[in-house]
Amino acid sequence: MLYPEIEPHDSGMLDVGDGHRVYWEVSGNPDGKPALVVHGGPGAGSTTRARRFFDPEAYRIVQFDQRNCGRSTPHASEPVVDLSTNTTDHLLADVERLREHLGIDRWLLFAASWGSVLALVYAVRYPHRVSGMVHAGVAVGLREETDLLTKGLAPMFPGAWARFRAHAPEGDDLSAAYLALLLDPDPAVHQPAADEWCRWEDAVVPPPSGPSRFDSPEYRLAFARIVTHYWAHGCWVPDGLVLDRASRLAGIPGVIVQGVLDLGNLTGVPWRLTHAWPDAELVMIPATDHGGNDAMTAARVRATDRSR
């Protein structure tokens, strides 16, 4: 179903300014069709599995770790970290620097969840740089999306949400409340906050079988800091930007692969985006949620195969 495991044939650290160095790597065919994997989170980092959605004989597969996560430096798990130069605009500039660094004119964007937000904002800003898109678990950066995940799902997971809510100070914006705890330099404050945030993440998006991505305390801290930093600031995306400007995506073919049981569907975003984006196809996968299943994996591979 997935293509065999492969190793990168090129990699490096790109100095993007502000004291940041972004890790990147390239695998597959050096002369193949360029494709950029835009990872989720924010702050999840790239994975070796992501490159297996592409035919390595047909694609030049580019991956990178967004600021402060993965192998990029400085890392958000450091006791004290400054996230002020980690915003959506900064990440978009990093993508353009990476494209220029690698000598790529246009590339296919392969993204899921937060990665879809970043990829779609990039596409409406630089449509001439995008040859196509494949999304899964799509999101567009609306406040209603993050509100759903931090408080709107409380009736569905009352016990887990009560614990999640109880750990934060009083206030309506749980992302901002957790961010204040997570940025406290005292590990006795920031690590329990990271643990509780990630426990809630696992409640609303149950992890697949096997090792959890949240096994590492350092990963939990970096992930929670970056997610709350973005959500507390509305992802630095004007509300409705992608849907309002989706007409700019005309001529860019896209596939949106969405689980029928994905709780993000409660916002209606997959249908709203498909309606606004003239060349998008929505593929609904039965009996799966935001985490996906084998059928979703197969649909994403078919989508990249069609774009070879």
Secondary structure, DSSP 8 states (H G I E B T S, - for coil): --------SEEEEEEEETTEEEEEEEEE-TTSEEEEEE--TTTT---TGGGGGS-TTTEEEEEE--TTSTT-BS-TTSSS---TT-SHHHHHHHHHHHHHHHT-S-EEEEEEEHHHHHHHHHHHH-GGGEEEEEEEEE----HHHHHIIIIITTTTSHHHHHHHHHHS-SSS-HHHHHHHHHT-S-HHHHHHHHHHHHHHHHHHS---SSS-TT-SHHHHHHHHHHHHHHHTTGGGS-TTHHHHTGGGGTT--EEEEEETT-GGGGGTHHHHHHHHSTTEEEEEETT--TT--HHHHHHHHHHHHHT-
